[in-house]
Each structure stands twice: as C-alpha cells, then as structure tokens.
Amino acid sequence: MDGMSLLTVTVLAVFVGFEVVSKVSSTLHTPLMSGANAIHGIILVGAIIVAGQAADAWVLAIALLAVVLATANLVGGFVVTDRMLHMFRGRREDAK
C-alpha cells in the first residue's frame, strides 16, 4: 500500500473508533476497556514486529512510537480495570 492509502485507512479508523466509543454509556465503558486490553496486546506485538523488520529510519521511529503508545495504553487499561475490580470488593475489616 502506498502512503496515501495508509493515511486514509488510519483517518477513517480514528473516526469510526471515536464514533463507536462515544456511543458507549459510561457504565459499560470500563468493562469494555478490560476486553480491549487483549486487542492492545495484539497491537503491541504487531508494533514490535514492525520495529524489528524496519529498514528505514523513519519507519523505525514510527514503529517505536507505536510500541511506546501501545504499551502505555495497555498498562493504563490494566490499571483502570484493577481499580474497577477493587470498587466491587466489599470492605474488609482488619481482624485484630
């Protein structure tokens, strides 16, 4: 694919993703984020593969940026999911 096709697909994916996420109610957003962590893991693996096979310096730079952003998104998703799960645990009193 040429650069213009890749840019077109990226822009369309951003618009579709924004529309889909903006229509989700706030009560469902966090549970769906937990499921999206698997997708971000796949994106991270793909970015690592692209970075490993990069021939040009600019492709390597963009791939490394993708690795950093995917990692931040994956870790952030797990942190939010962990906080959500702590909200549903009952309060435990220390037995002394």
DAQUILIN-V264855 format. One record per residue. N is the residue number from 1. PHI is phi in radians with two decimals (NA if undefined). PSI is psi in degrees with one decimal (none if undefined). OMEGA is omega in whole degrees, 0 to 359 (NA if undefined). Layout:
n;phi;psi;omega
N;PHI;PSI;OMEGA
N;PHI;PSI;OMEGA
//
This chain:
n;phi;psi;omega
1;NA;144.5;177
2;-1.48;171.7;185
3;-1.08;-38.3;181
4;-1.18;-37.6;178
5;-1.15;-42.9;178
6;-1.11;-40.7;178
7;-1.13;-40.8;179
8;-1.09;-45.6;179
9;-1.10;-41.0;180
10;-1.12;-46.2;180
11;-1.10;-43.5;178
12;-1.12;-38.7;178
13;-1.13;-38.1;178
14;-1.11;-46.4;180
15;-1.11;-44.4;180
16;-1.13;-44.1;178
17;-1.05;-42.6;179
18;-1.10;-43.6;180
19;-1.14;-40.2;180
20;-1.17;-46.5;183
21;-1.22;-35.3;181
22;-1.21;-21.0;180
23;-1.52;-7.8;181
24;-1.44;133.2;179
25;-1.22;157.3;185
26;-1.15;-25.9;180
27;-1.27;-24.1;179
28;-1.70;-10.1;187
29;-1.12;-45.4;183
30;-1.20;-43.7;175
31;-1.09;-36.2;177
32;-1.19;-30.9;178
33;-1.14;-34.4;177
34;-1.09;-42.0;178
35;-1.24;-29.1;179
36;-1.26;-16.4;178
37;-1.06;-34.0;178
38;-1.15;-38.9;179
39;-1.15;-40.4;180
40;-1.17;-31.7;175
41;-1.12;-39.7;178
42;-1.16;-39.9;177
43;-1.09;-40.7;179
44;-1.10;-43.4;178
45;-1.10;-42.0;178
46;-1.10;-41.0;179
47;-1.14;-37.4;178
48;-1.15;-40.5;178
49;-1.11;-44.3;179
50;-1.10;-41.8;179
51;-1.11;-35.5;180
52;-1.24;-25.1;182
53;-1.85;8.7;183
54;-1.19;132.4;179
55;-1.76;-33.3;181
56;-1.72;154.0;181
57;-1.18;-37.3;182
58;-1.24;-33.0;176
59;-1.17;-40.9;177
60;-1.10;-41.8;180
61;-1.10;-44.4;180
62;-1.19;-38.4;179
63;-1.15;-40.6;177
64;-1.17;-36.9;174
65;-1.10;-39.7;177
66;-1.11;-37.6;178
67;-1.12;-44.5;181
68;-1.12;-46.5;181
69;-1.17;-40.1;178
70;-1.15;-38.4;178
71;-1.13;-45.1;179
72;-1.08;-40.8;180
73;-1.18;-40.7;180
74;-1.14;-47.4;180
75;-1.14;-42.7;178
76;-1.08;-38.1;178
77;-1.13;-40.7;178
78;-1.19;-35.6;178
79;-1.13;-45.1;180
80;-1.14;-40.4;178
81;-1.10;-41.3;178
82;-1.10;-42.5;178
83;-1.11;-37.6;179
84;-1.12;-42.7;180
85;-1.16;-33.2;176
86;-1.17;-27.6;179
87;-1.18;-30.3;184
88;-1.56;-6.7;176
89;-1.40;143.5;179
90;-1.27;158.8;177
91;-1.27;129.9;181
92;-1.85;130.4;177
93;-1.61;138.9;179
94;-1.21;129.7;177
95;-1.50;115.8;181
96;-2.11;none;NA
//
